[in-house]
Amino acid sequence: MAPIGGAHALATARPSAPSPYLFVWAGPNGASAGGNDFIAVLDANPASRTYGKVLASRDVAVAGAMAHHIELTLPTGHALFASDYMTGRIFLLDLANPLRPHLVARIDSVPGFRRPHSFARLPNGNVVTSMQFGDRSVAGDPGGLAEFDPAGRLLRTSSAADAGFPGARIRPNGVELLPAIDRIVTTSMPMDDERTADVVQIWRLSDLHLLKTIAVPQVAGDSTGNFPYDTRALADGRTAMLDTYYCGLYRISRLDTSAPRIELVHTLRVPHAEGCAVAVVVGRYWVVPVAYGRVIVSLDVTDPAHPVEVSRLRTDSTFLPHWISADRASDRLVINSADDGDARVLIAHLDRRTGKLAWDARFRDAGSARPGVSFDRRQWPHGSASHAMAHSALFGPAVR
């Protein structure tokens, strides 16, 4: 580390006041584009006359190659973890003063592992990170997990290698914590065109011990079970839902036993059902982006064995929805595009009683006819950063 100077299901009841800020992790659109990764702060107060305006930004003083995931919820009292997948660096961002974000630490590498992907915060403030690759010493080069303290000090690592899957190319992607039953669930999904193991792994949260590797059920001649992307814990804290890149939805149950179970419970029937990615659970609704279907879908998962689709929200032809995060203080969702789509950030509303989705038409650049805030701009508060891609985002006050 180089010093620089639970569950994600949200309650059904709508809180009283929307979060005033939106924090967006962005970087150059492609490794050859040049420029540094940076955090941008947008006005997210619907009552503000500058709603949607970029209020502040700060780069990390290091050339970026793929600004990627941040934590799924904004931590209280700690720096936010953010990754640049291609460079393998992890950045710790202090957002205590939203208008003066700054970098407090940088993790340049993790011994034995490469390519950090996703983050999950433990109740004690530590952060678990999925690492997609190992050190090439094991056949298949499986990745693993790393745990850091809130200041970014490495505490422990654990390999995803499993003797029951010899030579498997296991690429830990999503990471979800179930503290009530001392479990972590990870998926396996490549970041390129590599063919990898279609598995889900169950770990003991308390020591990162790998307990079980489960093959995702496959259907002959059907790609639904390929590329398990992400999981989310449901309200009971004992069950998780999985979405695959090809938009299958699976229930993972009996996670606190020696025989966890995974079963296909729904397949999204949308044209071009490809690119299901970073979903969110809000109350009884599962909301998932379908990048190449250009649609966001909400499903009622009150009965996780029988999800029921309740709403679809279309994007335009240039926006490929990839990342969704919810505002814990309102009915809003922030939605970012996949890197091959339009570099915009959009906000949608989710009715927590019905699951109905609708665009926030007011959240837009001044004078623009399209909703959303574009990151394809030449000047930012921190300087020049043209052709930026906004990959992940969170609402929050960031006060401590």
Secondary structure, DSSP 8 states (H G I E B T S, - for coil): -EE------B-SS--SS--SEEEEEEEESSTTS--EEEEEEEE--TTSTTTT-EEEEEEEEEE-S-EEEE-SS--SSS-EEEEETTTTEEEEEE-SSTTS-EEEEEE--BTTBEEEEEEEE-TTS-EEEEEEE--S-STT-EEEEEEE-TT--EEEEEE---TTSTT----EEEEEEEGGGTEEEEEE--SSS-----EEEEEETTTTEEEEEEE----TT--TTSSEEEEEE-TTSS-EEEEETT-EEEEEE-TTSSS-EEEEEEE---TT---B-B-EEETTEEEEEEGGGTEEEEEE-SSTTS-EEEEEEE--TT--EEEEEE-TTSSEEEEEE-TTS--EEEEEEE-TTT--EEE-TT-B-TT-SSSBEE---SEETTEE--SEEEEEEEEE----
